[in-house]
Amino acid sequence: MDSSVVQPAAPERSDRAGRREWIGLGVLALACLVYAMDLTVLHLAVPQISETLHPSSTQLLWIIDVYGFMLAGLLITMGTLGDRIGRRRLLLLGGALFGVVSVVAAFSPTAEFLIGCRALLGIAGATIAPSTLSLIFNMFRDPRQRSLAVGTWVSAFSAGGVVGPLLGGVLLEHFWWGSVFLLAVPVMVLLLILGPRVLPEFRDPEAGRLDLISAALSVVTMISLVLAMKQVAQDGVGTLPLIAVAVGLTAGALFVRRQRTRPDPMLDLSLFRLGAFRTSLGINVIAIFVAFGYFLFVAQYFQLVLDLTPMQAGAAMAPSSVGFIVGSQAAPHLVRAVRPAYLIGGGMILAALGLLMLTRLSVDGGPLLAVIASLLIALGLAPVFGITTELIVGSAPPEQAGAASGVSETGAELGGALGISILGSISLAIYRADLSDSLPQQLPGADSVRETLGEAVQVATTLPHDVGTAVLAAARAAFIHGVHITAGVAAVGAIAVGVLAVARLRHVPAGELSGSHGHD
């Protein structure tokens, strides 16, 4: 538990942040920007990665989401480490490691090597993530300033979503796929130069001992369950996924038991007794689940179905990133007049409308429908992220604010990784089922075609023109069918979350979100 982050119940004038804090916020935003850049540019690079490294469908999913799962598994652990060595020091160490591993990842010779680099990037990212939100809540104690700071924090991720596809598209037009990883290097250099000058150091002299057993159990739990899910999507139910489920559930049960019996648990489970905390965390996780899941499909749709260049695809994805920035900056102002429950509910319904529009995508259509749908999803989800983050941390008692911020970040990363993995696995299952019925078994490269749409595009170029055209049409139709189903599933989830928000959070008044709203 992090007792170094304390929220005063009645902020006074001396609590208002000054110039140094706002500059420090900009430095923290750099770290968040790298997060988003690293995720979004990788989506654009998927076709070239498929062409060069020839990953299997399972390897491709691991390349995309092992980063997020390593983050989710290690965030609480790194938060505890930050209490001991200092959050600023942890941030700078993580930034240095992130930059070095990004360079190595850019020259990965195989899919397995790239997966390993992405896992190391997840570990490096996990050292950065706990620092950002905890430092913000420490640096900005005035409620209105903190709302703006959290909105800026959310916007930084969205700004990375704008910069990443545009710069990544330019690089992919002229260089190899690995060049997109190098975008993180100059940002991390700036972080290392400016961080020591403008960021204060925070550490807890009474922080609990780092519990390596709990850390290991949390990682084993998530990795095992994800492995099981991927194997089922790839090969159906079998011995390996059943063993993985058993290992994951056992490790999870041991983790929970250990947190309940230790005097200084890594995760204080008493937080989950707070009604607003539970509800806000659940909404936040599912909202990010939806956002990450659809984003991967849209990036592939632009390039592999519509044949847009990486630069054109980046430009087509930019409006949704701008929508995230606009929505996250508007939220702190809107929440002063409108109850959070209705802002969250309305945002999720707007996102659901955009997702339903994605069910109308076609192989022969243009990019406009996908651009508009993505913009609506972004405008709907952006306020949800900022508001739920403040509710999660603000609903906890002051002495538990640090633990709450760690749980918030962990939930966010887990939601993103699950969005890619679960929705990706559903889409893959539909894709492979459709092609099993439409492709002749004796077709050269049939197994590769059934792996991913990227592989299908490559195989089609090696076949006679008429055969290649028919194979490509079948693969694209199967991919679109998968997008339709997963977008529909995500839309239903978004509507359900909107209803839940109104039902469970309607007691939280409009105005500041810093008070404790932890009652059921």
C-alpha positions, 0 to 999 in steps of 0.5 A: 500500500502506498501511503506516500500519496495523500489527498487533503480533505479540504485543499487550501490555497497553498495546495495549488500547483505552480509553474514547476508542477505544470512543467512536470506534468508535461514531462509525465505526459511524455511517458504516457505519449510513448505508451500510446505511440508504441501501441498504435504504430505497431498496429500499422506495422502488422502487415509488414511484420506479417510479410517479413517475420511470418508469425503464426496467428497466435504469435501475431496476437502475442506480439500485439498484446504481451506488452499490455499483459506484462504491464498489467502483471507488474504494475502493482509490484513496480508501485511497491518498488517505487515506494522504496526507491522513489517514484521519480527514480523508478520513472527514469530507470524505466524510461532508460530501459524502454529506450534501449529495448526499443532499439533492440526490438527494431532489429528483431530477426524472428517473431519469437525474438520480437515477442521477447522484446515486447515482453521486456518493453512491458516490464520497462513500461510497468516501471513507468506507469505507476509513477505517472498517476501517483505523481499527478495526485501528489503534485496536484492537490487542488481538485480543479487543478487535479481534474485538468491534470488528469484530463491532460494525462488522458490526452497524452495517450490520445496525442500519442495516438495522433502522433504515432500513426502519422509518424509511423505511417511516414516511417513505414512508407520509407523504412522497414517495420522496425523503424516505428520502435525508434520513435520512442527513443528521442522521447525517452531521452527528453524524459531523462534530461528534463525529469530530474529538473522538474519532477519532485521525488516521492518515496514512503519511508515506511513502505512494506517489503517488496513481496516477490512471491505475490508479484510472481503469482500475479504474473503467472495468473494472467499469463496462464489464463491468456495462454489458455484463451489463445490456445483455444482460439488457435486449436480448440479445447485441449490438454494445454489450455485446460492445464493453463486454466488450472494453473492460472486459477490456482495462482490467482487464488493463492495471490488473493489468499496471500493479500488477505493474510499479509500485514502489508499486502501488495494489493489492499483488497479492502478497496473493493468494498467501496461501491464507487471504486468497484463500479468505476474500476469495472467501467474503466476496464470495459471501456478500455477493453472496447477501445483497444479491441476495435482499434486493431481491427480498424488499422488492419481494415484500412491497410489490408482490406482497402489497400491504403498505404501506411501513411494514408492509414495513419491519416485516416486514424488521426481524427479518432485520436483528435476525438480522444483529446477533445473528449478528455479535455472537455470532461473536467468542464462538463462534470462540473454541471452534469453528474458523472453517471450521465456523462459516462452513460451518454459516452458509452451509448455514443461509443456503442453507436460508433461500434454499430456503424462498424458492423456496416463495413464492407470490402468494397466501401471507402474509409469514410464510414470507418473514420466517422465510426472511430471518431464517435467511439473516441468522443464517447470513450474519452470522458469515461477514462478521465472521470472513472480514473478520478472516481477510482482514486478519489473514492478511496480513503486518503491513506489508500490513494496510492494503492487505488491509483495502482489498481486503476493503472493495472485495470486499464492495462488489463482491459486493453490487453484483454480487448485485443486478446478476447476480441482478436481471438473471436475475430480469428475464430470466425475468420478461420471458420469462414475460410475452412468452408470457402477454400479448397484444401489442395490450394497452395498456401491454404494453411497460411491463408487461414492464419491471418489476413496479412498472410492471406494477402502475401499468399495471394500475390504468389498465385495465378491472378484469378486464383489469387483474386478469389482467395483475397476476396474470400479472406477479406470477406471472412475478416469483415465478418469477424469485425462485424461480430466483434464490433457487435459484441463490443457495442452490447458491452458498451450499452450494458456499461452505460446502463450500469454507470447510471444505475450505480453512480447516479448518487455522485453529484456534479462538481468535483470528483475528489471527495470520497464516494465509496458508499454502495 
